[in-house]
């Protein structure tokens, strides 16, 4: 099934939006700790929309709760924590794309999807890139941040698998209600790690930049962005949709360069190139398999000349 021009355009816009979102997260972390930022983000994903949108039909409460916890805590609470520990927005956007590799492995196990040679080579390049990045890093907090984002990538892969299995029909309602079910877990984590002191920041009010960061992540990045992305994942094969994510780290790095004056070493740039090459091989292999090879290419050339 070929992706329509409209869906392709919307998908590209969402990936560009997500790349820039890492800079918006950095903006919120200047005033809020990662626990509170995550809590506010998903609070406004759920409230007040949950009072106006009915719970989606055909999806169990357990499925929504699992998705909500994986999505809110497993992905974004962990990413926020990694950035709070020193990982840059650009690097966060690059390493979260390892979710693609985890997704294909989980799909092979649970959905019996075949892993091709292109997938294997893509993972080899990405693994080499990760090794170079770890060697090029001189800060232990950065190394810890990379490992945290890889954990978030695994959580995103589990979310993708859940969407494939449950195929919710009312995606906006699914995201809103899943966000609601994630809130108790985030509150417990916040109180267990920070106590009530984490909420003292709210008593004095928030800067407008922080309010913008929270609302942008809630309404635009999460509800709008994931509504589009999950619907595309339902409508098309993963190999048609997933390559669009190649723009996420590119957009994230551009945002870091424009707004945070981020500078990277030669080793880090080499790691980024290896990782992006791996992602490209991983996702574009199905296009290469469609090209004529060997005798087929020679026969096609003879037919063209004749």
Secondary structure, 3 states (H helix, E strand, C coil): CCCCHHHHHHHHHHHHHHHHHHHHHHHHHCCCCHHHHHHHHHHHHHCCHHHCCCCCCCCCHHHHHHHHHHHHHHHHHHHHHHHHCCCCHHHHHHHHHHHHHHHHHHHHHHCCCCCCHHHHHHHHHHHHHHHHHHHHCCCHHHHHHHHHHHHHHHHHHHHHHHHHHHCCCCHHHHHHHHHHHHHHHHHHHHHHHHHHHHHHHHHCCCCHHHHHHHHHHHHHHHHHHHHHHHHHHHHCCHHHHHHHHHHHHHHHHHHHHHHCCCCCCHHHHHHHHHHHHHHHHHHHHHHHHCCCCHHHHHHHHHHHHC
